[in-house]
Amino acid sequence: MGVDIYAGTLTRYYSRNWTRVKPHKLNHAAASDAAAPVSEEEQEKKNRVSEEILDAIIRWQGELKGSLSSSYDGNFERWYEDYERDFFSSWLYWDEISALVITAACKATGREVPQKIPVGINYMAHEAVVDCNERYSQMWSLMSGVTVWLPFASKAVFKAQMPDDHMATLSTVEALYSELERINDLIWKADETEVEQWASKSPELPDCVINESHPGHCQSSTDSGDNEVTAAEDAARSSEQDSSEECAAPELCNTDELARHAFAVLWQAAKFARDNSMPLRFHF
């Protein structure tokens, strides 16, 4: 199982005006790259729909700001929304995210990082992750089931209703960026050049992971309604189930190799979102 990493406006996301990519291929595109040519009439219809979505997002921002301001200290000002600005998208296998989370949790709690992890491991049940969540529940959004990070200057983990009425666990781009910096300081102390190299290099994964169903490079025209915001813990369990069905016996992956690639892709996405004051989210 894998997940798309999207950084861009929510209007563009809900308008499905972005492209999904093949595993480990970065897509950093402008509006003209995201859609095939359409007639003037079709474009006008798309624009009307996008305007309606934009209005809904702006209303939702106001409601969310009021809710958060009454519960948390900090700055929760609205960010700029439209359906035309550039976006970032990439792809990670869930085992890569699991490797990163387990590595960070082990380092944070003084445990030894396992050299190998089994395909489909449910990181939410790993003792280091459980320990981290008990000690530092507001410090590690990646360990807290967060699927959406908003461009607020404050740091928090909270649950909220999304514009499509689905509930999600959210945090902030600032929190994720700081978290990734902390992970890098704890583990690798890599510079930007090294991180870019990690992002461009695909890790070795077993066939039962590589051969799983994936949408490939296409318009994001899938139905993103009922399962648009899926809890990260459900994805972890699903990955565990998928691997047990497809692999005759648990196969092992290099933990550090997977963790480095996941870190690099998430760092690129978080930096893009932070520099452009845009949300970042997982798309399952």
C-alpha positions, -999 to 999 in steps of 0.1 A, spaced: 0 0 0 11 35 -7 1 71 -4 3 102 -25 20 132 -9 3 164 -20 12 200 -11 -9 227 -26 -42 246 -21 -72 226 -9 -92 242 -37 -70 226 -63 -70 193 -44 -108 191 -41 -111 203 -77 -90 173 -87 -68 196 -107 -35 179 -99 -17 148 -111 -7 117 -93 27 101 -100 43 67 -103 62 56 -73 93 77 -65 88 101 -94 85 137 -83 58 159 -99 63 196 -94 39 211 -119 21 242 -128 -16 244 -137 -9 240 -175 8 207 -167 -20 192 -147 -47 188 -173 -52 178 -209 -65 205 -233 -102 211 -230 -128 231 -249 -137 266 -238 -171 254 -226 -156 226 -205 -130 250 -190 -157 274 -180 -176 246 -163 -145 235 -145 -138 271 -134 -174 274 -120 -170 242 -100 -136 254 -87 -151 287 -77 -178 269 -58 -152 248 -41 -131 279 -33 -161 296 -16 -166 264 5 -130 263 15 -130 299 25 -161 294 47 -145 263 62 -113 283 70 -133 308 89 -151 281 109 -118 263 117 -101 295 127 -128 303 152 -127 267 166 -89 266 170 -85 301 184 -109 293 212 -90 261 221 -53 268 213 -29 297 218 -12 309 186 -18 323 151 -44 305 130 -49 331 103 -63 320 69 -39 311 41 -45 322 5 -65 298 -15 -70 295 -53 -71 267 -79 -43 278 -102 -10 280 -82 17 254 -85 15 222 -64 39 194 -53 30 157 -55 50 126 -49 44 90 -38 56 68 -9 50 32 0 36 29 35 65 7 45 88 37 39 67 59 62 67 31 88 105 29 86 108 66 92 84 67 121 99 37 138 134 51 134 124 84 148 105 68 177 135 46 186 159 75 186 136 97 206 131 70 233 167 58 234 161 24 218 182 7 191 169 11 156 162 -23 140 184 -28 109 155 -45 91 117 -43 94 92 -67 80 70 -57 50 36 -45 61 46 -37 97 20 -18 117 41 10 131 13 23 153 17 -9 174 55 -7 177 66 -3 213 88 28 205 59 45 188 35 37 216 60 50 241 65 82 221 28 88 219 24 84 256 53 107 264 50 133 236 16 132 221 17 167 208 53 166 195 52 140 168 24 145 142 38 116 121 31 92 151 -3 106 159 -23 95 128 -22 130 112 -31 130 75 -34 168 69 -10 196 78 -23 232 75 0 263 69 -4 278 104 25 293 123 15 275 155 21 239 163 -7 216 174 -23 182 167 -61 183 166 -92 166 151 -115 186 128 -141 182 102 -128 187 67 -146 207 39 -161 175 26 -175 168 61 -151 139 69 -133 139 102 -95 140 101 -65 143 125 -46 174 115 -15 193 125 4 223 110 31 225 83 53 243 108 50 214 132 59 189 105 88 209 92 102 213 128 96 176 134 116 166 103 144 189 113 144 172 147 145 138 131 174 148 109 193 162 139 187 130 159 197 106 131 216 118 100 225 155 103 222 155 65 226 187 44 201 198 17 222 182 -11 222 148 6 185 150 12 178 158 -25 199 128 -34 179 105 -11 147 117 -26 158 109 -61 169 73 -53 143 46 -51 149 21 -22 149 -16 -28 115 -32 -20 102 -68 -23 81 -77 -53 50 -81 -32 52 -44 -24 63 -31 -59 36 -52 -77 7 -39 -57 -21 -19 -74 -11 17 -81 -29 44 -102 2 54 -121 6 88 -137 -29 101 -144 -54 128 -137 -67 127 -101 -101 117 -113 -107 89 -88 -136 92 -65 -122 111 -35 -154 113 -16 -160 85 9 -124 76 17 -107 109 11 -93 112 46 -84 78 58 -69 75 93 -32 67 92 -36 38 116 -61 22 92 -36 25 64 -9 9 86 -32 -20 94 -42 -23 57 -6 -24 47 0 -52 72 -30 -72 59 -20 -66 22 15 -79 28 4 -110 47 -19 -119 18 7 -113 -10 39 -124 7 42 -161 15 65 -152 44 74 -118 59 101 -102 39 126 -78 55 135 -43 42 165 -21 51 151 3 77 175 31 71 172 31 33 134 33 35 135 59 63 159 82 44 138 81 13 105 88 32 123 116 51 136 132 19 102 132 1 83 145 31 110 172 37 106 183 0 68 185 4 70 203 38 95 228 25 73 235 -6 42 239 16 61 261 41 77 283 15 43 288 -3 19 289 27 0 259 15 -15 228 31 2 193 29 -18 161 30 -18 124 24 -41 111 -4 -49 74 0 
